[in-house]
Amino acid sequence: MSYLSVSTWSLHRLLGPLRWTAWDAEAGSHRTIEQEQPEIITLLDLPAEAASRGYEAIEVCHFHFPSTDSAYLKQLRSAFEVSGVSFDTLLLDYGNLTAPDERQRKADFAFICDWIDIASQCGAKQIRVIAGEAPPTDEEAISLSAASLIDLAHFASPKGVRIITENFKPLTSTAESCHKLLAQTGNQVGFITDFGNFHGAEKVKEIASTLPFSVSVHAKATYDEAGFPDEAEYLTYLNRVHAAGYNGAYVLIYDGPGDMWEGLERIKAIVKPFLLPVR
């Protein structure tokens, strides 16, 4: 049966500073860029709050972690367990497995491995890894990414974490490149289909074609200036998900203006009828 989940990106104006990761080519190392945001709710308090609002799972962006020390990760794991909410996915928002600079590519691979360890400690079932930022037509880059993802899957599996990727960033910006990548990784790598990350006339077909591989669907709508979704368009995507027989997480993505919880409630009302068992 499908279930309701939420991404912390949908609450990014409420969870405190955002800690973006960037590559400093001159220094040959990573650096963190902190973007100030008010902390209306802590990440530790979020699982209980999400449970009270009817969510069964959460996907947490890596830039929302205020700490990655073992004591904090243990607290976060406990917060999920006590609330009864599943920590489905740690969304790693940095890492370029197809970087032309070998030094960066190796450093990014090691960075991803560090976050796999973090995912394991805090109880995340899976970690979303960016496939790469090379063009989607670059066959060598697709093969390089696939090989790296398989290596990461071998590293993560003994730690109880699954590697998944997404139609996110250039390499997987088309359904064709997604299929090529997944064909080379087999069943070792899962997938997220995000409604907002395919573009053009074939968008609906591209969404539908990746659903059979998807363990999670990022149910992202298009919003007007007041934060209201284009319901007709949204239903087009949701109906394709339902028709595909998808049974998994519908992860609500709200990044419009105004109160973020209210924005989520508006799309939740549209999504909830699709949570019934697929017949």
LINDAJO-V202979 format. One record per pair of residues at least 12 apart in sequence whose ideal C-beta (glycine too) atoms are under 6 Angstrom apart, sorted by the first residue. I is the first residue (numbers start at 0). J is the second residue. Records with the same first field share a line. If there is no record, write none. Layout:
BEGIN
I = J + J
END
This chain:
BEGIN
0 = 276
1 = 246 + 249 + 274
2 = 55 + 248
3 = 54 + 55 + 249
4 = 56 + 87 + 248 + 250
5 = 54 + 57 + 251
6 = 58 + 250 + 252
7 = 59 + 60 + 63
8 = 60
9 = 252 + 253 + 263
10 = 259
12 = 36 + 259
13 = 39 + 40
14 = 63
15 = 36 + 38
16 = 33 + 35 + 36
17 = 34 + 36 + 62
18 = 31 + 33 + 62
19 = 32 + 62
20 = 93
22 = 103
27 = 102
42 = 63
43 = 74 + 78
46 = 78 + 79 + 82 + 84
47 = 82
49 = 84
50 = 82 + 84
56 = 85 + 87 + 248
57 = 84
58 = 87 + 88 + 90 + 250
59 = 89
60 = 90 + 92
61 = 91 + 92
62 = 92
67 = 117
72 = 120 + 121
75 = 121
76 = 121 + 122
79 = 122
86 = 122 + 123
87 = 124 + 248
88 = 125 + 127
89 = 118 + 123 + 126
90 = 127
91 = 114 + 126 + 127 + 128
94 = 107 + 111 + 129
95 = 107 + 131 + 132
96 = 131 + 144 + 147
97 = 131 + 133 + 140 + 143 + 144
111 = 128
112 = 154
115 = 155 + 160
118 = 160
119 = 158 + 159 + 160
125 = 161 + 163
126 = 160
127 = 163 + 165
128 = 162 + 164
129 = 168
130 = 144 + 164 + 170 + 171 + 180
131 = 144 + 170
132 = 168 + 169
133 = 170
134 = 169
135 = 170 + 172 + 173 + 176
141 = 179 + 180
145 = 180 + 183 + 184
148 = 162 + 184 + 188
149 = 184 + 187
152 = 187 + 188
161 = 189
162 = 188
163 = 189
165 = 191 + 193
166 = 193 + 196
167 = 196
174 = 205 + 208 + 209
177 = 209
181 = 212
189 = 214
190 = 212 + 213
191 = 215 + 217
192 = 206 + 209 + 210 + 213 + 216
193 = 217
194 = 219 + 236
195 = 219
206 = 236 + 239
207 = 239
210 = 243 + 245
214 = 247
215 = 248 + 250
216 = 240 + 249
217 = 250 + 252
218 = 249 + 251 + 270
219 = 252
220 = 233 + 266
222 = 255
226 = 255 + 256 + 257 + 262
228 = 266
233 = 269
237 = 273
241 = 273
244 = 277
246 = 277
249 = 270
251 = 263 + 266
END
